């Protein structure tokens, strides 16, 4: 049961990391494009930051802090 939960967390983590990497490409294309769409760029960066926070949360579930 616990292994199933950890497998699900790993799957979610992999999906989020993929989306995070894909957003790098999209942000780069939007920033290089003319005309420059500042609002879209801000939204993409905000989404990327949200993904990073979620990735960190899931990584903490997989590797909890251990106080020695």
N, C-alpha and C positions, 0 to 999 in steps of 0.2 A: 504494500500500500504506500509506504513512504517512498519506495523506489519509483513508483508510478508518478507521484507528485514531483519528485526530482527530475524525472524524465520530461515531464510537462514544462517545468521551469527551464530546463535546458533547451527545449524546443522553442519556447517563447523568446528566450535570450538570443538564440540564433536568428530568429525572424527579426527581432528588433535591431540586432547588429547589422543585418543585411539592409534593412530600411535606412538605418543611420548612414551607412556607406553610400547608398543610392542618393540620399539627400545631398551629399557632398557634390555629386555630379550635377544634380539639378540646380543647386545654389550657384555653382560655377557657371553654368550656362546662362542662368538668369542675370548674374552679375556682368557677364561679358556681352550680353545682348543689348541691342539698341532697338527701341527706346528702353531705357532702364526702368524697371518696375520695382520701386522701393517698397511698396506695401507687400507685394508678393514675396520679395526677398526677406522682409522682416518676419512674415508668417512662416516661411520655410525654416528660418533660423530658430524661431521659437519652437517649432515642431521638433527640430533636431535636438534642441536643448531638453525638451520634454523626453525624447527618446533616450538621451544620455542618462537622465535621472532614473528612468525606468530600468535601463540596463544596469545601473549601479545597484538599484534596489534588488534586482533578481540575482546579481552576483553576490550580494551580501547574504541572500538566502542560501546559496550554494556553498559559500565559504564564510561562515560566521566568524566574527572576531572572538578570539580566545584570549582571555586575560591569564597570563602565566604567573 
